[in-house]
Amino acid sequence: MEQQATAPAEVRNVVNFLRSSKAGIKVRVGVLNGKRIDYFKGKSAVKALTSPAFAKLKNVPKVESEEDAEKLLASIIPYAFYLRVDRGQPSGSPSSPKLLQVNHMQLFQNAEYYAWFYEGSQWTTYVGGIAMVAVMLAGVMFPLWPPIMRLGVWYLSIGVLGLIGLFFAIAIVRLIFYIITVIVASPGIWIFPKLFADVGFVESFIPLWEWDLPKKKSKKKRTEKVSKGKGKERTSSANGSSHTEVREYAPESSPGLQSRSARVEEVPDES
């Protein structure tokens, strides 16, 4: 857009910050004129400009309060980096992006939504495209490589395949060992119990082994289950026509003994 080209350097720096991941703005996806477009809420932009990450930037306007942030965001609207939009119903199913429509009154408010018309810095995209082309050309020209480079690539591929094979071998061995220990020494032992866990490479091999013990339920969940069970018992006793009463009787043959037997009787409801 022509308006974006006339934006000062300070304004462009602010917009680049808001469009980057450093700002921490929650980006949503909507549909505007049949095309998918990113949009955000004004409140999240104000929060981003009052964050410590923005305060560390240079060549940007100073923001000391939320009012300063709102004024700065309102001053950027004429450059059409983002515009105020009205959010409507979903474009298809309930989980599909919602329809957006540009509002004719362009002002900034925390509760309003704003659609991006700026993609941000594209240097990472350009670098990635150049790197992809370079890798493809290098692969196509592999027969022209010097013998030393081709030999190095061959050794590297053998090493990678060896690591993959070792990983599968460890997985099979630990499974066989677990099955044996389940039969011999229940509940079983896992070798490298965190091998498939979402942890770092070193943490995947720590500890070396571990018993396959069931996870203990938290006390909070147990308390909730007990309270729910008591509530159901009270409801059933209140709605039923009769209730069960447990009485204890001491045996007649041995009145001196402390042991007692319980007998269940059905008592009709008086009401």
C-alpha angles and dihedrals in degrees: 000000000000093000092059092054091058095052116120120247093252092054091047090052090053091049092048089052093050091048093050127082091248091076092061093217115163104240117206129193122231139164120251120177090343095308129104114246137174120244137173141196120258093233092061091051091053090050090051093053092050093049124107090245091065092044089061093057122103129218093028131113115268116255116194101161143015090262090058089049092051092049091049093049091048091052091055095056095080089062089061097229085133133003134202113259137183116233118223138173125318115281092231130339120016090263095050122101116281125246117258131201127188112246115227092217104072110198135128124253131159095235096049129092126237128199122217119238092173125077096200128227111348099193093104090054092050093048091048092050092050091048091050092051091048092052092049092050091047090053093048092049094048094116088059094055118113113264092248093057093047090050090050092051090050092053090046093052091048090052093050092048089049092054091049091049091048090052092053091046091054090049092052094045093049091050093051091046091050093052091050093049092047088060097039103032111015135232086037138234127256120209110217093001092191096051093114097030123116095257138109125289095260094042089055089072097044121122104029094218140357139185115256095239120167115252114258117239116240120253090239093061091047091051091050092050092049092049091049091050092051091049092053091049091052092048094049092048092050095049098041125091093228138023135211119245125194117210129182123223129185114227113257094223095059111028092162096060120099094218115099135188124225125225126192119218131184109230116192118234111258092214 
